[in-house]
């Protein structure tokens, strides 16, 4: 896929924000890592998938409070960085946090999270009242 380069810094910031990735504050070497997330709705559940490459599962915390799902964690930098002679340093490290407001129709007691191959999948089952119902039409 080809992506058109946009020299406008504000547009680049918006592109990065909505795609996920690394954001720089512009004046220093500080970067903020934002994992990319896909959210889908199915008949019986919502599914949130977050890309967390290089993050250990023990460094990921998921909370649900007042219908807000929060995924937070940290991608830790390798210990031996100082001994290397880097020519380019593009991989990002540090803390991250993503929060999403959920519909009130999520069954909080049955939320499930699985972490495999750098992808965190959070499954949020819908409560019975939120599931679509088919009503039979009778002909008289």
N, C-alpha and C positions, 0 to 999 in steps of 0.2 A: 504494500500500500504506500503510495506517495502522499506526503503531507506538505502542503505549501508553507514555506517559511514566512513568518510574519515578523518584521523588524520592530513593530510597535510593542514596547515592553508591557504595557497594560494588557493588550490582547494576549500576549504570550502567557502572562500570569493567569488570566482567566482560562485559557486553554489548559494549562497545567492543573489548575484547581479542579476543573470539571473532569479531566481525564485521570486524575490521581498522579502521583509521581513526586518529584522533588520541587520545592519552591525555595528560592533564595530571597533574602530580604533586600538585596540590591547593594547594600553598603558594607557588608562584611562577608565572612566565609560561613555564616550560620545558615543552615538549610533545615527545612521542615519536611519530614517524610510523610506523605499521605498515601496509604495503600488504596489501590483501585478496588471498587466494590460494584457487584452486580446484584440487583434486587429484583426478584421475580415473584409473581403471584400465580398460584395454581388453585385448583378447585378447593383443596383441603388445607392449604398451607401457604405461607410466605417463605421464600428462601433467600438468604443473604450469603453471597460468596465474596470473600475478601482475599486478595492476593497478598500473601505475607512471606515472600521468599527470604530464606535465611533467618527467619524468626523461630526460635525454639518454642514449642508448645507451652512450656512452663512460663514463658514470658508474655503470654496472652491472657488477658482477663476480660470476661464478658459479664456485663451487669444489665439488669432490667429494673428500672425504677420509674414509676409514674408514666408507664407506657413509652419510655425512652430506652431503646437498646443502645448500649455503649460498648464498643470494642476498643480496648486500649492495650498497649504493649510497648515493647522495646526491641529494636534490632541492634544487637550489640556488635561493636567493631572488633575485628580480630586483634588479638594481643600483640602480634609481632609486626605491626605496621611500621614502627620506627626503624626496624632493621632493614627494611626494603628501600630500594631507590625508585620511587614512583615517578613515572612520566605523566601519568593521568590518574585522577582519583575521582571517579564518577559514581560509584556505588554509595548509597546513602545509609546512614545509621542514625539511631536515636529513637526517642519516644514518639508514639503516634496515638491518636485518638479519633475515632469516628463515632458519631451519635446519630440515631435515626428515630423519629417519632413513629410509633406503631399505632395501628388502629386499636381501639378498645376491645376489639373482637378476637384478640390473640389469647390462646390458652397458655398462660404463663407457666403453669406447672408442668407442661409437656415439652418445653423448648429443649432442643437437642443441638449439640455442637460437635463437629468432627473436623479434625485437622489432618490433612493428607497431602503430601507432595507440595507443600507451600500454599495450599488453598484451605482457608477456614470456611466451612459451610455451616451456617446456623439455620436450623429449620424451626419455624414458628407456626405450630398448628393453629388453625382457625377454630374458634369456639363454634359449637353447633349452630347457634343463631346466625353466624356469619356465612355458613356454607350455603351455596345456591340450592334452592329447592325447585323441583319440577312439579308443576301442578297440572293434573290431568284435566282436560277440557271435555266435558260431557256434552253429547249432542242429544237434543230432545226433539 
